[in-house]
């Protein structure tokens, strides 16, 4: 009878132990799940925050790229405009005879070897030179864009000039007429009269001449003449 009672007592003890263990495990599981769900929203919030930061950074980069593109476009447009100005500016070089000044900023030339018929030219003080009327010079000028007078860029005084043109004919024994680029000019030929006397009218020639040393206002003097074939 006592042995049976002891067995019942031992069985009750195990039941109590198992019950306590189950309760303890349940409590621990509850604490674990509570901690897991408490931390999970923080992770989600962190992910959302990172995503918002990335979108903001991308927006700033796009804005900076757009601003840089606009600056580049403006710079390129300005450079193209400057380039167009340079290309549209037409500069020519020609020989001419000086015929005097009109005012402080305008002087007169007679062009010798160009199709242009300009008579008056604008000139700056730094370009001006002490010239005699009738003196032959080499000028560099800018063609006007607005219908005004051309602007002188430089003036040089050559010792002599050599041009290719046509022999028109004798005016008398001392003078002959020539054409250089559609410009007719009468030159003194005393020094080369023997060569000129054999020339045919409209012959292609190369003429070297200079300002008349005795009187610049008089006809330029021919130093040499060659027939071109």
C-alpha positions as CSV (number, residue, x, y, z in Angstrom):
1,X,0.0,0.0,0.0
2,X,2.8,2.4,0.8
3,X,4.7,1.6,-2.5
4,X,1.6,2.6,-4.6
5,X,1.3,5.8,-2.7
6,X,5.0,6.7,-3.4
7,X,4.5,6.2,-7.1
8,X,1.6,8.5,-7.2
9,X,3.5,11.2,-5.4
10,X,6.5,10.9,-7.9
11,X,4.1,11.2,-10.8
12,X,2.6,14.4,-9.4
13,X,6.1,15.9,-9.0
14,X,6.9,15.3,-12.7
15,X,3.6,16.7,-13.8
16,X,4.4,19.9,-11.8
17,X,7.9,20.1,-13.2
18,X,6.7,19.7,-16.8
19,X,4.0,22.3,-16.2
20,X,6.4,24.8,-14.8
21,X,8.8,24.2,-17.7
22,X,6.1,24.7,-20.3
23,X,5.0,27.9,-18.6
24,X,8.6,29.2,-18.5
25,X,9.1,28.4,-22.2
26,X,5.9,30.2,-23.0
27,X,7.0,33.2,-21.1
28,X,10.4,33.2,-22.9
29,X,8.8,32.8,-26.3
30,X,6.5,35.7,-25.5
31,X,9.4,38.0,-24.6
32,X,11.3,37.0,-27.8
33,X,8.4,37.6,-30.1
34,X,7.6,40.9,-28.4
35,X,11.3,42.0,-28.9
36,X,11.3,40.9,-32.6
37,X,8.1,42.8,-33.5
38,X,9.3,45.9,-31.5
39,X,12.6,46.0,-33.5
40,X,11.1,45.3,-37.0
41,X,9.4,48.7,-37.6
42,X,12.7,50.4,-36.8
43,X,14.3,48.5,-39.6
44,X,11.5,49.4,-42.0
45,X,11.8,53.0,-41.0
46,X,15.5,53.0,-41.6
47,X,15.0,51.5,-45.1
48,X,12.4,54.1,-45.9
49,X,14.7,56.8,-44.7
50,X,17.6,55.5,-46.8
51,X,15.3,55.4,-49.9
52,X,14.2,59.0,-49.3
53,X,17.8,60.1,-49.0
54,X,18.7,58.3,-52.2
55,X,15.8,60.0,-54.1
56,X,16.8,63.4,-52.7
57,X,20.5,62.8,-53.8
58,X,19.3,61.8,-57.3
59,X,17.2,64.9,-57.5
60,X,20.1,67.1,-56.5
61,X,22.3,65.4,-59.1
62,X,19.7,65.9,-61.8
63,X,19.3,69.6,-60.9
64,X,23.1,70.1,-61.0
65,X,23.3,68.3,-64.3
66,X,20.6,70.5,-65.8
67,X,22.2,73.7,-64.5
68,X,25.6,72.6,-65.9
69,X,24.0,71.8,-69.3
70,X,22.4,75.3,-69.4
71,X,25.8,76.9,-68.6
72,X,27.5,74.9,-71.3
73,X,24.8,75.8,-73.8
74,X,25.2,79.5,-73.0
75,X,29.0,79.3,-73.3
76,X,28.8,77.5,-76.6
77,X,26.3,80.0,-77.9
78,X,28.6,82.9,-76.9
79,X,31.6,81.3,-78.5
80,X,29.6,80.6,-81.7
81,X,28.5,84.2,-81.7
82,X,32.1,85.4,-81.4
83,X,33.2,83.0,-84.1
84,X,30.4,84.3,-86.4
85,X,31.6,87.9,-85.8
86,X,35.2,87.0,-86.8
87,X,34.1,85.1,-89.9
88,X,31.8,87.9,-91.1
89,X,34.6,90.5,-90.8
90,X,36.2,90.8,-94.3
91,X,39.7,92.3,-94.5
92,X,41.5,93.2,-97.7
93,X,44.9,94.5,-98.7
94,X,45.6,96.8,-101.6
95,X,47.9,99.5,-103.0
96,X,46.6,103.0,-103.1
97,X,47.5,106.6,-103.6
98,X,47.0,109.1,-100.8
99,X,44.9,112.2,-101.7
100,X,44.5,113.9,-98.3
101,X,42.3,114.1,-95.2
102,X,38.6,114.8,-94.9
103,X,38.5,115.3,-91.2
104,X,40.3,114.0,-88.0
105,X,39.0,110.5,-88.6
106,X,38.6,110.2,-92.4
107,X,41.2,110.2,-95.2
108,X,41.0,109.7,-99.0
109,X,42.8,107.0,-101.1
110,X,42.6,106.0,-104.7
111,X,42.8,102.2,-104.9
112,X,45.1,100.8,-107.6
113,X,44.6,97.1,-107.7
114,X,41.2,96.1,-106.4
115,X,37.6,96.0,-107.7
116,X,36.4,98.2,-104.8
117,X,35.7,101.9,-105.5
118,X,36.1,103.2,-102.0
119,X,37.4,106.8,-101.8
120,X,37.1,107.7,-98.1
121,X,38.3,105.5,-95.2
122,X,38.0,105.7,-91.5
123,X,41.3,105.8,-89.6
124,X,42.4,105.8,-86.0
125,X,45.1,108.1,-84.6
126,X,47.4,105.1,-83.9
127,X,47.3,104.1,-87.6
128,X,47.8,107.5,-89.1
129,X,51.1,108.4,-90.8
130,X,52.7,111.5,-92.2
131,X,51.8,111.0,-95.9
132,X,52.4,113.2,-99.0
133,X,49.6,113.8,-101.5
134,X,50.0,111.3,-104.3
135,X,52.2,109.0,-102.3
136,X,51.8,105.2,-103.0
137,X,51.0,103.1,-99.9
138,X,49.9,99.6,-99.1
139,X,46.8,99.6,-96.9
140,X,44.9,96.9,-95.1
141,X,41.2,97.7,-94.6
142,X,38.0,96.2,-93.2
143,X,35.0,96.0,-95.5
144,X,32.1,97.9,-93.8
145,X,29.1,95.8,-92.7
146,X,26.6,98.6,-92.5
147,X,27.2,100.5,-95.7
148,X,29.6,103.0,-94.2
149,X,33.2,103.7,-94.9
150,X,35.8,101.0,-94.7
151,X,38.2,101.1,-91.7
152,X,41.9,101.3,-92.2
153,X,43.8,98.6,-90.1
154,X,47.3,99.4,-91.2
155,X,49.3,101.6,-93.6
156,X,52.8,100.7,-95.0
157,X,55.1,102.7,-97.3
158,X,56.7,100.4,-99.9
159,X,59.8,101.5,-101.8
160,X,58.2,100.2,-105.0
161,X,55.1,98.2,-106.2
162,X,54.9,95.3,-108.7
163,X,51.6,94.5,-110.2
164,X,50.3,92.3,-113.1
165,X,47.9,93.9,-115.5
166,X,47.4,94.9,-119.1
167,X,49.1,97.6,-121.3
168,X,46.4,99.8,-122.7
169,X,48.5,102.0,-124.9
170,X,50.8,105.1,-125.1
171,X,49.5,108.5,-124.1
172,X,52.7,110.1,-125.5
173,X,56.4,109.3,-125.5
174,X,56.6,109.7,-121.6
175,X,53.3,108.3,-120.4
176,X,51.4,105.1,-120.9
177,X,48.1,103.7,-119.6
178,X,47.7,100.4,-117.7
179,X,44.9,98.4,-116.2
180,X,45.3,96.6,-112.8
181,X,42.3,94.8,-111.6
182,X,39.9,97.0,-113.5
183,X,41.6,100.2,-112.3
184,X,43.1,102.4,-115.0
185,X,46.3,104.3,-114.2
186,X,48.7,106.4,-116.2
187,X,52.4,105.9,-115.4
188,X,55.5,107.8,-116.4
189,X,57.6,105.5,-118.7
190,X,60.6,107.6,-119.4
191,X,63.0,105.1,-117.9
192,X,61.6,102.2,-119.9
193,X,60.4,103.9,-123.1
194,X,62.5,101.5,-125.3
195,X,60.6,98.5,-123.8
196,X,57.2,100.0,-124.0
197,X,57.5,101.1,-127.6
198,X,57.4,97.4,-128.7
199,X,54.4,96.4,-126.7
200,X,51.1,95.5,-128.3
201,X,47.9,96.9,-127.0
202,X,46.2,94.7,-124.3
203,X,49.5,92.8,-123.7
204,X,49.7,91.1,-120.3
205,X,52.5,92.7,-118.4
206,X,54.2,92.9,-115.0
207,X,55.0,96.5,-114.0
208,X,57.3,97.7,-111.2
209,X,56.7,101.4,-110.3
210,X,57.1,103.8,-107.4
211,X,56.0,107.2,-106.1
212,X,57.4,110.0,-108.2
213,X,60.5,111.1,-106.2
214,X,60.5,114.6,-107.6
215,X,56.8,115.3,-107.2
216,X,54.5,112.7,-105.4
217,X,51.5,114.4,-106.9
218,X,52.7,113.6,-110.4
219,X,52.3,110.3,-112.2
220,X,54.2,107.3,-110.6
221,X,57.4,106.3,-112.3
222,X,57.9,102.9,-114.0
223,X,61.2,101.2,-113.1
224,X,60.7,98.0,-115.0
225,X,58.2,96.2,-117.2
226,X,58.0,92.6,-118.4
227,X,55.8,90.9,-120.9
228,X,53.9,87.9,-119.6
229,X,53.4,85.0,-121.8
